[in-house]
Amino acid sequence: MANRTVKDASTVKGTNPQYLIEKIIRSRIYDSRYWKEECFALSAELLVDKAMELKYVGGVYSGNIKPSPFLCLVLKMLQIQPDKDIIVEFIRNEDFKYVRSLGAYYMRLTGSSLDCYKYLEPLLNDYRKVKFQKRDGTFHLSHVDEFIDELLREERVCDVILPRIQKRHVLEENEMLDPRTSALDDDLDDIGESSEEEEEEPVPSPPRQLIERHVGYRGRRSPSPRERYNGRRSPSPPMRYSRRSRSRSPRRRRRSRSPPPRRNRSRERERSRERARSPLIHRSSHHTSSSRRHNDNEHESKSSQKRRHREDDDKREEKREEKHSKKKKKHSKKDRVKDEGNNEIRVQNELRAKLGLKPLRP
């Protein structure tokens, strides 16, 4: 009796409201602990308190198909069938996001296509985070607008097959729905207006003096240090104009075409003789430099040999001194041992003399 639908409940989609959930899942809900303890004898007023205690959205989980509290409350709402005004208040509630999700899910199951688009589309502007339970029992974060979008587009949500609704463009063509206005349209309009204002603003042109200066500097080359110095002394025109005038004068060309003067033959003979003598001088200088280098190398080699001999002699003397010192140490130790032995013999001989015995030999 506790699992039957209310007597005065109206049919939804031509059948019992509870039959919108599959029989296997429905029987699992009836056998669950949450249904027996928390959903027994619930009314529409007490249902609000249970909806406020929800902590996540989910369908069934684990291998034994255990129902979540969210799905149990959905089945209880299908059983008691609360008024439409209560469901609308669930959807408009902004304080509790899981209460809003529960009302939206019930409206998608039982409402018409017009009611679904009318009450669910405004919730696409709700970007709050919601915890969802997967089929394996794990959780992941999502948002309210994503959940509403799944309700309007997907065929199965929370392991329950949703009834079909008409497409939005069909309702718009039949003039049953107005074209949807997105919340981003206002932002796009503001961006478009701001861009138009920026385009309309005239760009301030630079003054005429700056333009003339810029053009003058671009057409003029940078003067050399000599030109700067000449410019300080006298306000004469730059050097390049004078150079060009000289190079372009006809006199300059005539001079360049004139034949070179004749050279003196005696001077040429003297220069040729000096050139013939220069290789011998060069060879002799080269020979002297090579001999000097050879002598320097020999001197360096002899000095290095002397240094090596000195170092070897020093090492030999050090070794001899070390051996001599070791021998002295050994002899000193032996002498000490002998002296100690002699002293002991003397002491014993003194005792023997007192006792009248023969002395010991050293």
Protein Blocks (a to p, Z undefined) as FASTA:
>chain_A
ZZpccfklcceehiafklmpcfklmmmmmmpmklmmmmgoiafklmmmmmmmpcbdcdde
djkopadfklmmmmmmmmnopafklmmmmmmpmkbmmlmmmmmmmmmmmmcfklmmmmmm
mmmmpccdcddddfkopacdddfklmmmmmmmmmbeghiacdddddfklmmmnopaccdd
dfklmmmmmmmmmmmmmmmpccddddfklmmmmmmmmmpccddfklmmmmmmpccdcfkl
mmmmmmmpmklmmmmmpccddddfklmmmmmmmmmmmmmmmmmmmmmmmmmmmmmmmmmm
mmmmmmmmmmmmmmmmmmmmmmmmmmmmmmmmmmmmmmmmmmmmmmmmmmmmmnopacdd
ZZ
